[in-house]
Amino acid sequence: MPLLSPHRKGLLITFIGGLALSFDVPLVRLSGGSAWQVIALRSIMTFAAALALYAALRLFTRQKPLLVPGRGALVAGIFYGISTIFFLGAVFHTSTANVVFIIAFNPMFAALASWIFLKERPSSATLLTMAVMIVGVGVIVQGSLEGGHLFGDMLAMGAALLLAGAITIGRATRQEMGFVPLIGAIMPAAIAAVFAWPTGFSLPDPFWLALDGMVMIPLAFFCLATGPRYLKAAEVGMFYLLETVLAPIWVWLIFSEVPTTQSLVGGLIITLALVAYSAAQMRRRGDA
């Protein structure tokens, strides 16, 4: 009898992915580099780690995964690549709490994109959740208007839109996209390298960025992409919330960065709406 059932195995794998993802922003900030330096070096490291993982799978297992399986995957890779620039740009122009709370809107953007492009009309629960989350984002943006962080918030919103587009493409093509976000990192690496070149690529603490780009990000994406093999989408979505909840805590512990009242209120609205929606989806499908 196996030690772990497929469902428990999926829970463990996806938990590891969500936990690894929650360290992304703190490790980026610990590196001490500028925005373009961080984007270039982190993306290069992630791309290199993806190639190493791909080679290991081909050499030591029977798996023969495709890096970019078709035109749809290529477009999704472009979306993932641009979203990396937007996401890391947001890290440098607004608070960590604002970034992860706004990125959490991604599943609702994906539902909206599926409605528009795939004719998959969202349920009433999805529409209600989306409306509540819009209120939460509005509270965050109101606080940023007062604190001068609106540009960073808009970058985070753009990253969420691009991620939703990539997810929608994956759903439309039904192709295996596990390596696509990692391979897509070559695009932000190339773009950022052009802007970082005049100042060089030396970082005050490169170890932290190497840990992020070569270990945490590949581990997070690989585990979160593997989770749907064992779990329903609603369950996997719950583990993405680990970054939303934990990243501001890590930043608070390391940098003593306390989120504003508006960020906390808006983030609480968004998080509770997503938790209630995911729990309802699991109960409706008999997954709870």
N, C-alpha and C positions, 0 to 999 in steps of 0.2 A: 504494500500500500504506500503510495507516495506521501512524503512528509507534508507537502502542500498541494491542496486542490488547485485546479486551474484558476478558480476565482481568487483564492488567497494569493496565489502566485502573481496574478495580475495586480492585486492591491499592493503587494510589496514592491513590485517593479515600478508601478506608477507613483507610489509614495516616494521612492528614491529619486525619481525624475523630478517631481515637484519640489522636493527638498533641495536638490542640487540647483534647480533654477532660482530658488530664493536667495542664493548667495551671489548671483550675477552682479547686481548693482553694488553691493558692498565691496566686492573684489575689484571691480572697475575703479571705484573711488580710491581704494587703498593703493592702487598703482601710481597715482599722482601725476599721470600724464595729461596732456591736453586732449580735447575731443577728437581731433583728427588722428593724433598718435594712437589713441586707444582704439578707435574704429579700425585703423589699418592693421595694427599688430594683433588685436584680438581676432579679427576676421581671418588673417593669415594663419594664425595658430589653429583656429577651428577648422579651416579648410585642410590643413596638414593632418590634423587628427582624424578627419573624415576619411582621407585617403589611406591612412594607416589602418583604420578600422576595416575599411573595405578590403584592403589587401589581406588582413588577417582572416576575415570571413571566407575569402576565396581559397586561402591556403590551408586553413585548419578545419573548415566545416564543409558541408555539402551545399551550403547556400551560395547562390550565384546572383546576388542582387544587382539591379541596374542602378547606376548613379543618377541618371536623368532619363526616366522611362517615357519619352515622347515629348511632343510639342507643348502639351498642357503642363507637364512638369517643368519645362524650360521657362514658361511664363510664370509659373508658381515660384520658381527659383529666383526670378527677377524681383518678384514681389517681396519674397523673404529678404533678399539682399537690400533693397531700398528700405524695408522696414527696420533693418539693423541700423542703418544710418539715422533714421528718424528716432529710433528708440534710444540709442546712445547719445544722440544730440540732445534729447529731452533730459537725460540724466544730468547733463551739464548746464541745463537752463531752467530747471525747476526742481522742486523737492522730490525725494525718492517716493514719498507717500503719494504725491500727485501722479507720478509716472505709473506706478503699479496699479493704482485705483482706476486710472483712465484706461490703461491697457486691458483691465478686466472687462471693459465693454466689448472686447473682441467677439465673444460668442454671440452677442446680440447683433452686432454688425454682420456676422456670418449668417445668422438666421434671416436678416433683412436681404442680404445679397442672394441667398438661395430663393427667397420669395420673388425677387426681381428677375433673376437670370435662369433659375431652374424651375420656376413656377411651383415651388414648394411652399404653399401658404402656411405661415407660422400659426400655431395654436393661439387661442385667446390668452392662455397663460404666458406665452412668449411675448405677446404684444404688451400685456400688462407689466411684465418684468422689465421690458424695454422702456416703458414710460416711467417706471419708478427709477430706473438707472439714469435716465436723462435728467431727472431731478437731482440725483446725486452728483452727476458731472457738473450740472449747473451751479451747485453749491461750491464745488471745488474751483470752477472757473471764476466765480464771483470773488473768491478769496485771492485768486491770482491776479485779477484786475487791480486789486488794492496793493498786492505785493510785488507787482512787476514781473510775474512769471508766466504771462499769457503765452509768449512764444514757445516756451518749453511745453506747456500744456497742449498747444496745437500740434507740436511734433509728436507727442505721445498719442494724440488722437489720430494723426496720420499713420503712425505705426500700427495702431489697432485696426484701422481700415485696410491697410495692406495685408496684414495677417489674415483678416477675414476673407479678403480676396483670394489669397493662397489656399486657404482651407476650402473655399467654395470650388475652386478649380479641382482640388483633390477629390472632392465629393462628386463633381461632374464627371471626371475621367475614371474614377474608381481604380486608380493606379497606386502602387506602393510608393509612398513619398518619404520614406524614412530618412534617406540620405539627401533629399532635395534641399532642406534648409541649411544643411552643413556645406554642401557643395556650392549653394548660392552665396556663401560667404566670400567667394572670390571676387564678386563684383564690388561690394563695399571696400574690400581690401585694396583693389586697384584704384577706385575713386579717391579714397582717403589718403592713399600713398602720395598722390599728386599734391594734395594740399599740405600734407605733413612734411614733405621733402625739404622745404626751405629751413625748417627748424630742427630736422633730424628726428630720429626714432628712439633716442635715449630716454628711459623712464627713471624716475627716482626709485621706484620699487617694482621692477619688472616681474619678480616672482609671482606677485598676486595676479597679474594679468595672465601670466603663463598658466597658473592654476585654473583660472577662469576659462581661458580660451582653449586649452588643450585637455582639460579634465571635466570641469563642471558643465560647460555648455554642451559638449558632445554627449556626456552622460545623460544630461537632462533631456535633450531632444531624442536620443535613442530610446530611453526608457518610456518617455511619454508617447513616442510613436509606436512602441511595442505594446503598450497598455491596451489599446482597442482590440488586440487579438484575444484578450481574456475578459474584458469588461465592456459594459455598455458605455456609449458616449457620455451619458449623464454622469456616470461614475468617474470617468477619466477627467471630465470637466471640473469635478470637485477638487482634484489634486492640483490643477492649475491655480486654484485659489491659495495654495500654500505660499506662492510668491507674493500674492496680494497681502496676505496677513503677516508673513514672516519678514519680508524684506525691510519694511519700515522699522521693525523691531531690531533687526541686526544693525541697521544704520543708527538707530537711537543708542544702542549699546556701544557701538564703536566710535561714532562721531558726535554723540550727544545732540543729534539733530532731532528736535521735537516738532512733529507736524503741527500745523496751525489748527485752530478749532474748526475752520471751514473744511480743511482736508480730512480731518477725523470724522466730522459729521457726514460729509459727502461720501467718504470711503465706507463708512458703516452702512449707509443706505445702499450702496452698490453691492457690498459683500453680502448683506442680509438678503437682498433681492436675489442674488445668484444662488446662495445656499438654499433658499426656499424653493426656487425654480428647479434646481437640480434634484433636491429631495422629492419634490412632487413628480418629476419625470421618472425617477427610479421607482417610486411607489406605483405610478400608473403602469409601468412596464413590468412590474413584479420583480424588480431587481433589489429592492431594499431588504 
